[in-house]
Amino acid sequence: MHRSDQSLFIALRGNRNGHDFIQTAYQLGVRYFLIEASELSAFQALTEACFFAVSDPLKSLQTIGSASSGNRCIYLSLESPVAMAKPW
């Protein structure tokens, strides 16, 4: 069963800008977002949302994916400009 309140929306740029869909995802119940730090101020009204603001969401997603390969749990550190992940 899909639970939008337990989902992480990752805003990527490509042919379309994933940041343009954050409002819709929020209305559908998503509360966790991985976004570009430069976009954060646009979403101040979403008071129940939790934003992970990084310099490059795609690189952060790739880091998470490579670290979590074969592991169900990872520790995510957002202290660096690109999210760092390691098996927990």
C-alpha positions in Angstrom: 0.0 0.0 0.0 1.3 3.5 -0.9 1.5 6.0 1.9 2.1 9.5 0.7 2.8 10.7 4.2 5.8 8.3 4.3 7.1 9.2 0.8 10.1 11.3 -0.1 9.5 13.5 -3.1 12.8 14.3 -5.0 12.6 17.4 -7.1 14.8 16.8 -10.2 15.4 19.0 -13.2 15.2 17.7 -16.7 12.7 18.4 -19.4 10.5 19.5 -16.5 11.4 21.1 -13.2 10.4 18.8 -10.3 10.1 21.8 -8.0 7.0 22.7 -10.1 5.2 19.7 -8.7 5.9 20.2 -5.0 2.6 22.0 -4.3 0.6 19.1 -5.9 2.6 16.5 -4.0 2.0 18.3 -0.8 -1.8 18.5 -1.5 -1.7 14.7 -2.0 -0.2 14.2 1.4 3.6 14.1 0.8 5.5 15.8 3.6 9.1 15.0 2.9 11.0 16.7 0.0 14.5 16.6 -1.3 15.0 19.9 -3.1 17.6 22.4 -4.3 18.6 24.8 -1.5 18.0 27.7 -3.8 14.3 26.8 -4.1 13.6 26.6 -0.4 12.2 30.0 0.1 9.4 29.3 -2.4 7.8 26.8 -0.1 7.6 28.6 3.2 3.8 28.3 3.3 4.0 24.5 3.5 4.3 24.5 7.2 3.8 20.7 7.7 6.5 19.8 5.2 10.1 18.7 5.9 12.6 19.9 3.4 16.1 18.4 2.8 17.7 21.3 0.9 20.9 20.3 -1.0 22.9 21.9 -3.8 22.1 19.1 -6.2 19.2 16.7 -5.6 20.3 14.3 -8.4 23.8 13.8 -7.0 22.2 13.4 -3.6 19.8 10.7 -4.9 22.8 8.9 -6.6 24.7 9.0 -3.3 21.7 7.6 -1.4 21.2 4.9 -4.0 24.8 3.8 -4.1 25.1 3.7 -0.3 21.8 1.9 0.2 22.5 -0.9 -2.3 21.6 -4.1 -0.4 20.7 -2.2 2.8 17.2 -1.4 3.9 18.3 1.4 6.3 20.8 4.2 5.7 22.0 7.2 7.6 21.6 10.4 5.7 23.8 13.4 6.5 22.9 16.7 5.0 25.9 18.5 6.4 27.8 18.7 3.2 26.6 20.4 0.0 25.7 17.0 -1.4 23.9 14.6 0.8 26.1 11.8 2.1 24.6 8.4 2.9 26.2 5.4 4.5 24.7 2.0 5.6 23.3 2.2 9.1 
